[in-house]
């Protein structure tokens, strides 16, 4: 950011996102002038709103459940970890 008083480059001194918006504060090292700018909505606020929207959508129409259907369990003898451990058990 350029200082409006003397025209030199300003240094960022603070960044605040607690309000849900990105507010950056700057200070000029030449003349001491300080200023701020609003960079828009904070990323955490966008993600929070999207999560709430998805949560509302999922609570409105619950997914059908099938109690008798179970996902297949991986065979222990075929898992990578079991094959790795078998090398040391056989020796």
C-alpha positions in Angstrom: 0.0 0.0 0.0 1.3 3.5 -0.9 1.1 6.2 1.8 -1.4 9.0 0.9 0.7 11.6 2.8 4.2 11.1 1.5 3.9 8.5 -1.3 6.3 5.9 0.1 5.6 2.2 0.6 3.7 1.4 3.8 4.4 -1.7 6.0 1.6 -4.0 7.1 1.4 -4.0 10.9 -1.7 -6.1 11.6 -4.1 -8.5 9.9 -7.5 -9.1 11.6 -10.0 -11.8 10.5 -12.1 -12.0 13.7 -15.0 -10.2 12.2 -15.3 -12.5 9.2 -13.6 -10.0 7.0 -9.9 -9.5 6.3 -8.8 -6.1 7.7 -5.2 -5.2 7.1 -3.6 -2.2 8.9 -0.6 -0.4 7.4 1.9 2.2 8.8 4.3 4.5 6.9 7.8 4.4 8.3 8.6 7.8 6.8 5.8 10.0 8.2 4.0 7.7 10.7 0.7 7.8 8.9 -1.5 4.7 9.4 -4.3 3.4 7.2 -6.3 0.2 6.8 -8.0 -1.7 4.0 -10.8 -4.3 3.8 -9.8 -7.2 1.6 -13.2 -8.9 1.7 -14.6 -12.0 3.3 -12.2 -14.1 5.3 -11.5 -17.7 4.1 -12.6 -19.2 7.4 -16.0 -17.4 7.1 -16.5 -18.8 3.6 -15.7 -22.3 4.7 -17.9 -22.0 7.8 -20.9 -20.8 5.8 -20.4 -23.6 3.3 -20.3 -26.1 6.1 -23.5 -24.8 7.6 -25.2 -24.8 4.3 -24.2 -28.4 3.7 -25.3 -29.4 7.2 -28.7 -27.8 6.7 -29.1 -29.6 3.4 -28.2 -33.0 4.9 -30.5 -32.6 7.9 -33.4 -31.7 5.6 -33.3 -35.0 3.7 -31.6 -37.8 5.7 -29.9 -40.4 3.6 -31.6 -43.8 3.5 -30.0 -46.4 5.7 -29.7 -50.1 5.0 -29.0 -52.0 8.3 -28.4 -55.3 6.6 -25.7 -54.0 4.2 -22.2 -54.0 5.5 -19.1 -52.9 3.7 -16.6 -55.7 3.0 -13.8 -56.0 5.5 -10.3 -56.3 4.1 -8.7 -59.7 4.6 -5.8 -59.4 7.1 -3.7 -61.8 5.1 -3.9 -59.6 2.1 -3.2 -56.2 3.8 0.1 -54.6 3.1 0.9 -54.4 6.8 0.2 -58.1 7.4 2.5 -59.0 4.4 5.2 -56.7 5.8 5.0 -58.3 9.3 5.0 -61.8 7.9 8.5 -61.3 6.6 9.8 -60.9 10.2 7.6 -63.6 11.7 8.9 -66.3 9.4 12.5 -65.6 10.1 
